[in-house]
Amino acid sequence: MKAVILAAGRGTRMKELTAKLPKPMLKVKGKAILEHIVDGIVAAGIRELCIVTGWQGNVIEDYFKSRTRKDAEIQFARQEVQDGTGKAAEPARDFIGNDAFLLTYGDILVRPETYGRMIRRFAEGNFAGVITVTAGEDVTKGAINFFDSEFCLKKIVEKPSPAELSRLKEEGWLKPGDPAWYNAGIYIFRPFLFDFTARLQKSPRGEYELTDAIADMVAVGHRLAGLVIEGRWVDVRDPAVLAALERDSI
């Protein structure tokens, strides 16, 4: 298995912190966010990684090239046009080849053992991939996921509006007392994911959505195993979250 880390964005919500530095290179406890992620993935046994860069990509590339690792090979791919999550992994397609791959965003921090749990879950059956989720987040800012009795994905809805949430309740998808599973943004896919991303149309937001490709995979019968994130899950979205990480308050 290989790994692809998406680190092309500027991170405008970080304001002046990312004026000259890509958000994944901001430090938590003295180490870049991206390096925390790489360390966790390598500890799970993945030895081939590709970091997709964009904004100030040379900063990321120079940093990792100057710190040659004996335990992993890190390659880079440039994303020239940022037009949504559905196309974000495309620059790494040649790197992926015919291998399954772990896909994560370069600003999401989890416990390192999470990646190993994902690999083991993927090995439990003939799955097209693994989708991770967490509870307690505002699903209107991400995607809400619904699972069957074997915790395989049945339905995914990107950034549901209050009206859509009401409809999901009326239709029996959202039941009182059940958790609202928020998409945690870390996946495993087989490479035929790109067959589905290639057919994507832009969403009403004007972007290609990875969740639309996932929904299409489910619609034609591909099974994606769910996995609940245990312990820490942090989307390092803004300066307040970054400061809280430094204080160990989240």
C-alpha positions in Angstrom: 0.0 0.0 0.0 1.0 3.6 -0.8 0.0 6.9 0.7 -1.0 10.3 -0.7 -1.0 13.4 1.4 -2.9 16.4 0.0 -0.9 19.6 0.9 -1.6 22.0 -2.0 -3.8 24.5 -0.2 -2.8 27.9 1.1 -4.9 27.8 4.3 -6.3 31.3 4.1 -8.1 31.0 7.4 -4.7 31.0 9.1 -4.3 34.6 7.9 -0.8 35.9 8.2 0.5 32.6 9.4 0.4 31.2 5.9 1.4 34.4 4.0 4.6 32.7 3.0 4.2 29.2 4.5 1.8 26.4 3.4 -0.5 25.4 6.3 0.8 21.8 6.6 4.2 23.3 7.4 2.9 25.1 10.5 4.4 23.6 13.6 2.7 21.7 16.5 5.0 20.9 19.4 8.0 22.0 17.4 7.3 19.7 14.4 5.4 20.5 11.2 1.9 19.2 10.9 2.8 17.4 7.8 5.8 15.7 9.5 3.5 14.4 12.2 1.3 12.9 9.5 4.2 11.3 7.6 5.6 9.8 10.8 2.3 8.2 11.7 1.8 6.7 8.2 5.4 5.3 8.1 4.9 3.8 11.5 1.9 1.9 10.1 4.3 0.2 7.6 3.7 2.3 4.5 7.0 3.0 2.9 6.0 4.9 -0.3 4.4 8.3 0.0 3.5 11.1 -2.3 2.9 14.6 -1.1 0.7 16.7 -3.5 1.9 20.3 -3.2 0.7 23.6 -4.6 0.9 26.9 -2.7 4.6 27.5 -1.8 5.2 23.8 -2.8 8.9 24.3 -2.9 8.9 24.9 0.9 7.4 21.4 1.5 9.6 19.8 -1.1 12.8 21.4 0.1 12.0 20.6 3.7 11.6 16.8 3.1 14.3 16.6 0.6 16.7 18.0 3.2 15.7 15.3 5.7 16.2 12.1 3.8 14.6 9.1 5.5 15.9 5.6 5.5 12.5 4.2 6.4 10.4 5.7 3.6 10.6 7.1 0.0 8.8 10.4 -0.4 7.8 11.7 -3.8 6.1 14.9 -4.8 3.5 16.0 -7.3 2.2 19.5 -8.1 -1.4 20.4 -8.2 -1.5 23.4 -10.6 -5.3 24.0 -10.4 -7.2 23.6 -7.2 -10.8 22.9 -8.2 -12.1 20.7 -5.5 -11.4 17.6 -3.5 -12.6 15.3 -6.3 -9.5 16.2 -8.4 -7.0 16.7 -5.6 -5.3 13.3 -5.8 -5.1 13.3 -9.6 -1.5 14.6 -9.7 -0.4 11.4 -7.8 -2.1 9.0 -10.2 1.1 7.8 -11.9 2.7 7.3 -8.4 -0.3 5.2 -7.3 -0.3 2.9 -10.3 -2.2 -0.2 -9.5 -1.8 -0.1 -5.7 -4.3 0.6 -3.0 -3.5 3.9 -1.3 -4.2 5.7 1.9 -5.4 9.3 1.2 -5.3 12.1 3.8 -5.3 15.8 4.0 -2.2 17.5 5.2 -4.0 19.4 8.0 -5.7 16.6 9.8 -4.1 15.2 12.9 -5.0 11.8 14.5 -3.3 9.4 16.8 -0.6 7.6 14.8 -2.2 4.2 15.4 -5.2 5.3 13.4 -3.4 4.5 10.1 -2.7 1.0 11.2 -6.3 0.5 12.2 -7.4 1.6 8.8 -5.1 -0.9 7.0 -6.4 -3.7 9.2 -10.0 -2.7 8.5 -9.3 -2.7 4.8 -7.9 -6.2 5.0 -11.0 -7.6 6.7 -12.9 -8.0 3.4 -13.1 -7.3 -0.3 -13.5 -3.6 0.1 -13.2 -0.8 -2.5 -11.9 1.3 0.3 -12.2 2.6 3.9 -13.9 5.8 5.0 -13.2 7.2 8.4 -15.7 9.1 10.5 -16.0 10.9 13.8 -18.9 12.0 15.9 -19.6 15.4 17.5 -18.7 17.6 14.6 -21.0 20.0 12.7 -22.0 17.9 9.6 -23.2 21.0 7.8 -19.5 21.9 7.4 -18.4 18.5 6.0 -20.2 15.4 5.0 -22.6 13.1 6.9 -22.2 9.3 6.4 -24.7 6.5 6.9 -23.7 2.8 7.4 -25.3 -0.6 7.3 -25.2 -3.3 10.0 -21.7 -4.2 9.0 -20.6 -0.6 9.1 -20.2 -0.3 5.4 -21.2 3.0 3.7 -24.8 3.2 2.5 -25.1 6.9 1.8 -23.0 10.1 2.0 -24.3 13.7 1.8 -21.9 16.6 1.4 -22.5 19.7 3.6 -26.2 19.0 4.2 -28.3 22.1 4.8 -30.7 22.3 7.8 -33.5 21.5 5.3 -31.6 18.4 4.0 -31.0 17.2 7.6 -34.8 17.5 8.3 -35.5 15.5 5.2 -33.0 12.8 6.2 -34.8 12.6 9.5 -38.2 12.3 7.8 -36.8 9.5 5.6 -35.4 7.6 8.5 -31.7 8.1 7.8 -31.2 10.2 10.9 -32.8 8.6 13.9 -33.0 10.1 17.4 -30.1 9.0 19.6 -28.0 7.8 16.6 -24.6 9.5 16.1 -24.3 11.8 13.1 -21.1 10.4 11.5 -18.9 13.2 10.2 -16.5 12.5 7.4 -13.0 12.5 9.0 -11.2 13.1 5.7 -8.8 10.1 5.8 -9.4 7.2 3.4 -8.1 4.1 1.7 -9.0 3.5 -1.9 -8.3 1.1 -4.7 -7.0 2.9 -7.8 -10.3 2.5 -9.7 -11.4 5.5 -7.6 -10.1 7.6 -10.6 -12.6 6.0 -12.9 -15.2 7.8 -10.8 -13.4 11.1 -10.3 -12.9 11.3 -14.1 -16.7 11.5 -14.6 -17.3 14.1 -11.9 -19.3 17.2 -12.7 -18.9 20.4 -10.7 -21.1 20.7 -7.7 -23.3 23.8 -7.0 -20.3 25.2 -5.2 -18.4 25.1 -8.5 -16.0 22.4 -7.4 -15.4 18.7 -8.0 -16.4 16.8 -4.8 -14.7 13.6 -3.7 -17.8 12.7 -1.9 -19.7 12.7 -5.2 -17.3 10.1 -6.5 -17.7 8.1 -3.3 -21.5 8.2 -3.6 -21.2 7.0 -7.2 -19.0 4.1 -6.1 -21.6 3.0 -3.5 -24.4 3.4 -6.1 -22.9 0.8 -8.4 -22.3 -1.7 -5.6 -18.7 -1.0 -4.3 -18.3 -1.6 -0.6 -16.5 1.0 1.5 -15.8 -0.1 5.0 -16.4 2.5 7.8 -14.0 3.1 10.6 -14.6 5.3 13.6 -11.6 7.5 14.6 -10.6 6.7 18.2 -9.1 9.4 20.3 -7.8 12.6 18.8 -9.1 13.9 15.5 -8.2 17.5 14.7 -8.8 19.6 11.6 -6.2 22.3 12.0 -8.5 24.8 10.4 -7.6 28.1 12.0 -5.2 29.9 14.4 -7.4 29.1 17.4 -7.2 25.3 16.8 -3.4 25.6 16.3 -3.0 27.5 19.6 -5.2 24.9 21.4 -3.0 22.1 20.1 0.0 23.9 21.6 -1.8 24.1 24.9 -2.9 20.5 24.7 -6.5 21.6 25.3 -7.8 19.6 22.4 
